[in-house]
Every structure is written in C-alpha cells, then in structure tokens.
Amino acid sequence: MVFLEVTADTWLVTGLGFGIVLVLLCLFVYVMKGLGALMQWIEQRLSGKAEVKEETSKAAPVKAEVTAGGADDMAAIAIALHMFYGIHDMEAPRLTIHAHHSTWNEHTFGINNLDR
C-alpha cells in the first residue's frame, strides 16, 4: 500500500503551490510599501494645506503665561530629582516565587496525562 506516490504531477502541484505563496507574499510586501508611501503623501498634502491656512490668517500673537504645574509635571520633576541624586531603595537580593494553583495550571487537566 502506497500512501504517497511521488510523480511528476506531485512535483508540479508542490511547485505551483510554493510559487503562488511566494508571489503573493512579494505582492503583499509591495502593497504595504505602497500604502505607506500613500499615507506619507496624504500627510504631506494635509500639513501643506494647514500651513497655508496659518499664513493667511491674521491672528494676534498669544502670550504664554507661566502657571503652576499639574500632577504630571510634579511627577516628572520628582523622577528627575530622584535620578539626579541617585537614591535607590535597597531590596532583598533573593527572588521569591509563590506557586499559584488554579484550574488553569492544574496537572490533572493537562493533555500530557494520557492513559496508556
């Protein structure tokens, strides 16, 4: 009994299948590159139109006022000071891992426990 007989037709089908996959992958690469170039072109066109609108408008310049920082600014300053002074918490050098048992990691439900 022969399960797979290797003939000329077998090599033809294998070669055609491999060739089609290879051609489609190359085509997909070029389509993605083309979409990236299209998005860059659209972004340049939109940013060019925005600059023209800003130049034609006669708006008065706005003065920026210095205000107290928010929570994000305070956190950034605190991290910068912490990094500058180099103060670190001393932690234990030993790593402890506690086993967490649940039905997801239970060995009795595994597929490797087959009855033989």
C-alpha positions, 0 to 999 in steps of 0.5 A: 500500500502506497500512501504517497506516490511521488510523480511528476504531477506531485512535483508540479502541484508542490511547485505551483503551490510554493510559487503562488505563496511566494508571489503573493507574499512579494505582492503583499510586501509591495502593497504595504510599501505602497500604502505607506508611501500613500499615507506619507503623501496624504500627510504631506498634502494635509500639513501643506494645506494647514500651513497655508491656512496659518499664513493667511490668517491674521491672528494676534500673537498669544502670550504664554503665561507661566502657571503652576504645574499639574500632577504630571509635571510634579511627577516628572520633576520628582523622577528627575530629582530622584535620578539626579541624586541617585537614591535607590531603595535597597531590596532583598537580593533573593527572588521569591516565587509563590506557586499559584494553583488554579484550574488553569495550571492544574496537572490533572487537566493537562493533555500530557496525562494520557492513559496508556 
